[in-house]
Amino acid sequence: MELLELALLLFGIALVAGCIDAMAGGGGLITVPALLWAGLPPVQALATNKAQAVFGSFAATVRFLRAGAIDLRATALAVGCTFLGSAAGAVAVQVLESDLLAGLVPGLLIAFSLYFLFSPRVSDLDSRRRVGDRAFALTVGTGVGFYDGFFGPGTGTFFAVGFVALLGYNLRRATAHTKLLNFTSNLAALLLFIAGGQVVWSLALAMAVGQFIGGWIGAHLVLSHGARLVRPALVMASLAVSAHLLWQQYAAGP
């Protein structure tokens, strides 16, 4: 396949992934296999995926900001903690094994999908907050940021659960703030990949255009439909990531 044909195909894949990711996360389940199929080695595939994904999360964040759905002042500390956590995770993954997380994450995501499905807190109405902004930033921001830099699958779900369960955000508001923190963690990890020269820019830029358009569309759908759309999307995304990780463990064998 010629480079132009490949770039056009990956553009379309990234557009779909960006839309899904803006609504519920899990876009990497589409784009990483596509990059591996295109012939990129695993490290370059992960690096190129971060390079294109950052545009989708950026577009969704801008769309949410323009709609007034993100409180930058309240989230500023969480953004800083997420950036530092993600950078630390990206460094740690180079010296530590991620096998333990590969075994734990599917169970957590299944539990969270049940939470999204049945909890009365998951709605279009805010509920009572349980922690302050500083505690949220230091725990969820740093912790999930580290996880995204170190491993990654399901990051959007973990952020969304934190905003809903701990800060009492309604699902539309939680999704908007999740994309801001997801953009932050993507950017931190990407900077380290760029420093290592791992990004294949000829493919990343074509996919970035698709991600930007898809992210903008996905954010618009969240703002228009709220929990009625986001709740089932989050449940399906969480279960899809879980199934993907469990299949990888099964395929790898003992």
PEWO-V720015 format. One record per backbone hydrogen bond with DSSP energy under -1.0 kcal/mol. NH is the residue of the N-H (numbers start at 0). CO is the residue of the C=O. If there is no record, write none. Layout:
NH/CO + NH/CO
//
This chain:
5/1 + 6/2 + 7/3 + 8/4 + 9/5 + 10/6 + 11/7 + 12/8 + 13/9 + 14/10 + 15/11 + 16/12 + 17/13 + 18/14 + 19/15 + 20/16 + 21/17 + 22/18 + 23/19 + 28/25 + 29/26 + 30/26 + 31/27 + 33/29 + 34/30 + 35/31 + 36/32 + 37/33 + 38/35 + 39/34 + 44/40 + 45/41 + 46/42 + 47/43 + 48/44 + 49/45 + 50/46 + 51/47 + 52/48 + 53/49 + 55/51 + 56/52 + 57/53 + 58/54 + 59/55 + 60/56 + 61/57 + 62/58 + 63/59 + 64/60 + 65/61 + 66/62 + 67/64 + 68/63 + 74/70 + 75/71 + 78/74 + 79/75 + 80/76 + 81/77 + 82/78 + 83/79 + 84/80 + 85/81 + 86/82 + 87/83 + 88/84 + 89/85 + 90/86 + 91/87 + 92/88 + 93/90 + 94/91 + 95/91 + 101/97 + 102/98 + 103/99 + 104/100 + 107/103 + 108/104 + 109/105 + 110/106 + 111/107 + 112/108 + 113/109 + 114/110 + 115/111 + 116/112 + 117/113 + 118/114 + 121/118 + 122/120 + 126/167 + 129/165 + 130/165 + 135/131 + 136/132 + 137/133 + 138/134 + 139/135 + 140/135 + 141/136 + 142/138 + 143/139 + 144/140 + 145/141 + 146/142 + 147/143 + 148/144 + 149/145 + 150/146 + 151/146 + 154/151 + 157/153 + 158/154 + 159/155 + 160/156 + 161/157 + 162/158 + 163/159 + 164/160 + 165/161 + 166/161 + 168/162 + 170/122 + 173/169 + 174/170 + 175/171 + 176/172 + 177/173 + 178/174 + 179/175 + 180/176 + 181/177 + 182/178 + 183/179 + 184/180 + 185/181 + 186/182 + 187/183 + 188/184 + 189/185 + 190/186 + 191/187 + 192/188 + 193/189 + 194/190 + 195/191 + 196/193 + 197/192 + 200/198 + 203/199 + 204/200 + 206/202 + 207/203 + 208/204 + 209/205 + 210/206 + 211/207 + 212/208 + 213/209 + 214/210 + 215/211 + 216/212 + 217/213 + 218/214 + 219/215 + 220/216 + 221/217 + 222/218 + 223/219 + 224/220 + 225/221 + 227/224 + 228/225 + 229/225 + 230/226 + 232/228 + 233/229 + 234/230 + 235/231 + 236/232 + 237/233 + 238/234 + 239/235 + 240/236 + 241/237 + 242/238 + 243/239 + 244/240 + 245/241 + 246/242 + 247/243 + 248/244 + 249/245 + 250/246 + 251/247 + 252/248
//
